Amino acid sequence: MVHITDGVLSPTVIAAGWAATAILLALTLWWSKRREDPLEQIPKISILTAAFFVASLIHISLGPTSVHLILNGLLGVLLGTLAYPAIFVGLILQAFLFQHGGITVIGVNTLNVGIPALIVAFIFKKGYSVGINPSVLGIICGGIATLLTALLMALVLITTGEEFTEVAYAAIAAHVPIMIVEALVTGSVVGFLLKVKPEMLPERRSQK
């Protein structure tokens, strides 16, 4: 999942990543609290954070990063802005329990994975509210989230040093099949929830 490891990024980039993540955590929690009681979402957040965590158990190391299912598109679709803090918690657990990614770079890794989740959360909500098929939206969001995550990770590596350019391009290429799988998984889960538990999807009242 494009975990960047310790010792790769400069202290400046690491500090900037932590600062940006702290700001986004505060903003997403504040925004979610304005819209609904976050405490009511704890069961759903817990389940999806666990799914995000488990998805990393089977991974392929690729230089200073790794490749596996991400599920940030699914979290963005189902959790909205709360996907960002959920991803932050999941990355902390992965780093400390399984050494997936570095501890000092959790801030940067959260940005790489969390920002795409927030983007697809917006895309899904807007598309769903105007009547676009939710399963199709899920497919699109799952693919976009994976692609954006790979691109952000590659950008961070390339700006860190030319020696990581080949690894960055290889990671993007490696995520093409992951993108397809993520798209199908997210679309399937959304379609299933639409039938059995539509209240888990945003803007349910807009669905005819």
C-alpha positions as CSV (number, residue, x, y, z in Angstrom):
1,M,0.0,0.0,0.0
2,V,2.7,2.4,-0.8
3,H,4.0,2.5,2.8
4,I,7.2,4.6,2.7
5,T,9.7,3.4,5.3
6,D,11.9,5.3,7.8
7,G,15.2,6.8,6.6
8,V,13.9,7.6,3.1
9,L,12.5,11.1,3.5
10,S,14.2,14.3,4.7
11,P,13.4,15.7,8.1
12,T,11.7,18.7,6.4
13,V,9.3,16.5,4.4
14,I,8.6,14.4,7.5
15,A,7.8,17.4,9.6
16,A,5.6,18.9,6.8
17,G,3.8,15.6,6.6
18,W,3.0,15.5,10.3
19,A,1.9,19.1,10.3
20,A,-0.4,18.6,7.3
21,T,-1.9,15.4,8.8
22,A,-2.5,17.1,12.1
23,I,-4.4,19.9,10.4
24,L,-6.4,17.5,8.3
25,L,-7.2,15.4,11.3
26,A,-8.5,18.5,13.1
27,L,-10.5,19.7,10.1
28,T,-12.1,16.3,9.3
29,L,-13.1,15.6,12.9
30,W,-14.5,19.2,13.2
31,W,-16.4,18.9,9.9
32,S,-17.8,15.4,10.9
33,K,-18.9,16.7,14.3
34,R,-20.8,19.5,12.6
35,R,-22.7,17.1,10.4
36,E,-23.4,14.3,12.8
37,D,-22.3,12.8,16.1
38,P,-19.0,10.9,15.4
39,L,-19.6,8.7,18.4
40,E,-22.5,7.1,16.6
41,Q,-20.2,6.2,13.7
42,I,-17.7,4.3,16.0
43,P,-19.0,0.8,15.1
44,K,-18.7,1.5,11.4
45,I,-15.4,3.2,11.8
46,S,-14.0,0.3,13.8
47,I,-15.1,-2.3,11.2
48,L,-13.7,-0.4,8.2
49,T,-10.5,0.5,10.0
50,A,-10.0,-3.3,10.8
51,A,-10.6,-4.1,7.1
52,F,-8.1,-1.4,6.1
53,F,-5.6,-2.9,8.6
54,V,-6.1,-6.6,7.5
55,A,-5.7,-5.6,3.8
56,S,-2.1,-4.9,4.4
57,L,-1.2,-8.4,5.8
58,I,-0.5,-9.8,2.3
59,H,2.0,-7.4,0.7
60,I,4.9,-7.3,-1.7
61,S,8.0,-5.2,-0.8
62,L,9.2,-2.9,-3.5
63,G,12.3,-1.0,-2.5
64,P,11.5,1.6,0.2
65,T,7.7,1.0,-0.3
66,S,5.3,-1.9,-0.6
67,V,2.2,-2.9,-2.6
68,H,-1.0,-4.5,-1.5
69,L,-4.8,-3.8,-1.3
70,I,-5.5,-0.4,0.2
71,L,-9.3,0.0,0.5
72,N,-9.0,3.7,1.0
73,G,-11.6,4.2,-1.7
74,L,-14.1,2.1,0.2
75,L,-13.4,4.0,3.4
76,G,-13.9,7.3,1.7
77,V,-17.2,6.1,0.2
78,L,-18.6,4.8,3.5
79,L,-17.0,7.1,6.1
80,G,-16.7,10.4,4.3
81,T,-14.4,12.8,6.1
82,L,-14.0,10.3,9.0
83,A,-12.0,8.2,6.6
84,Y,-9.0,10.3,7.3
85,P,-8.7,9.7,11.0
86,A,-9.6,6.0,10.4
87,I,-6.7,5.7,8.0
88,F,-4.4,7.4,10.4
89,V,-5.3,4.9,13.2
90,G,-4.9,2.0,10.7
91,L,-1.5,3.2,9.6
92,I,-0.3,3.5,13.2
93,L,-1.4,-0.1,14.0
94,Q,0.3,-1.3,10.8
95,A,3.5,0.5,11.6
96,F,3.8,-0.6,15.2
97,L,2.4,-4.2,15.0
98,F,3.7,-5.3,11.6
99,Q,6.4,-2.7,10.7
100,H,4.6,-1.9,7.5
101,G,6.0,1.6,6.7
102,G,7.9,3.7,9.1
103,I,6.9,5.3,12.3
104,T,8.4,8.8,11.6
105,V,6.7,8.9,8.2
106,I,3.1,8.1,9.4
107,G,2.2,11.7,8.7
108,V,3.3,11.5,5.1
109,N,1.8,8.0,4.6
110,T,-1.5,9.2,6.0
111,L,-1.5,12.1,3.5
112,N,-0.8,9.8,0.6
113,V,-3.6,7.4,1.5
114,G,-6.0,9.8,3.2
115,I,-6.3,12.6,0.7
116,P,-7.5,10.3,-2.1
117,A,-10.1,8.9,0.4
118,L,-11.4,12.4,1.0
119,I,-11.5,13.2,-2.8
120,V,-13.5,10.1,-3.6
121,A,-15.8,10.7,-0.6
122,F,-16.7,14.0,-2.3
123,I,-17.1,12.4,-5.7
124,F,-19.3,9.6,-4.4
125,K,-21.5,11.9,-2.3
126,K,-22.1,14.3,-5.2
127,G,-22.6,11.6,-7.8
128,Y,-25.0,9.6,-5.5
129,S,-27.0,12.8,-4.8
130,V,-27.7,13.4,-8.5
131,G,-28.8,9.8,-9.1
132,I,-25.7,8.1,-10.6
133,N,-25.7,4.4,-10.1
134,P,-23.9,3.8,-6.7
135,S,-22.2,0.6,-7.8
136,V,-20.7,2.4,-10.8
137,L,-19.7,5.2,-8.5
138,G,-18.1,2.7,-6.2
139,I,-16.1,1.2,-9.1
140,I,-14.9,4.6,-10.2
141,C,-14.0,5.7,-6.6
142,G,-12.1,2.5,-5.8
143,G,-10.0,2.9,-8.9
144,I,-9.4,6.6,-8.5
145,A,-8.4,6.3,-4.9
146,T,-5.8,3.7,-5.7
147,L,-4.4,5.6,-8.6
148,L,-4.1,8.9,-6.7
149,T,-2.4,7.1,-3.8
150,A,0.2,5.6,-6.1
151,L,0.8,9.0,-7.8
152,L,1.1,10.8,-4.5
153,M,3.6,8.2,-3.2
154,A,5.6,8.4,-6.4
155,L,5.6,12.2,-6.2
156,V,7.0,12.1,-2.7
157,L,9.7,9.6,-3.7
158,I,10.7,11.5,-6.8
159,T,11.0,14.8,-5.0
160,T,13.1,13.1,-2.3
161,G,15.9,12.0,-4.7
162,E,16.5,10.9,-8.3
163,E,17.6,7.5,-7.0
164,F,14.0,6.7,-6.2
165,T,12.6,7.6,-9.6
166,E,12.7,4.0,-11.0
167,V,11.1,2.7,-7.8
168,A,8.4,5.4,-8.0
169,Y,7.5,4.4,-11.6
170,A,7.6,0.7,-10.8
171,A,5.2,1.3,-7.8
172,I,2.8,3.1,-10.1
173,A,2.9,0.2,-12.6
174,A,2.5,-2.4,-9.8
175,H,-0.7,-0.6,-8.7
176,V,-2.5,-0.9,-12.0
177,P,-3.8,-4.4,-11.3
178,I,-4.4,-3.3,-7.7
179,M,-6.5,-0.4,-9.0
180,I,-8.7,-2.8,-11.0
181,V,-9.2,-5.1,-8.0
182,E,-9.9,-2.2,-5.7
183,A,-12.5,-0.8,-8.2
184,L,-14.3,-4.2,-8.4
185,V,-14.2,-4.7,-4.6
186,T,-15.5,-1.2,-3.8
187,G,-18.2,-1.4,-6.5
188,S,-19.3,-4.9,-5.2
189,V,-19.4,-3.8,-1.6
190,V,-21.4,-0.7,-2.4
191,G,-23.9,-2.7,-4.5
192,F,-24.3,-5.2,-1.7
193,L,-24.9,-2.6,0.9
194,L,-27.4,-0.8,-1.3
195,K,-29.5,-4.0,-1.1
196,V,-29.0,-5.1,2.5
197,K,-28.1,-2.0,4.5
198,P,-28.5,1.2,2.4
199,E,-28.3,3.4,5.5
200,M,-24.5,2.9,5.4
201,L,-24.3,4.9,2.2
202,P,-24.4,8.7,2.2
203,E,-27.4,10.7,1.1
204,R,-29.7,7.7,1.2
205,R,-32.7,9.8,0.9
206,S,-31.6,10.9,-2.6
207,Q,-31.7,7.3,-3.9
208,K,-35.0,6.6,-5.7
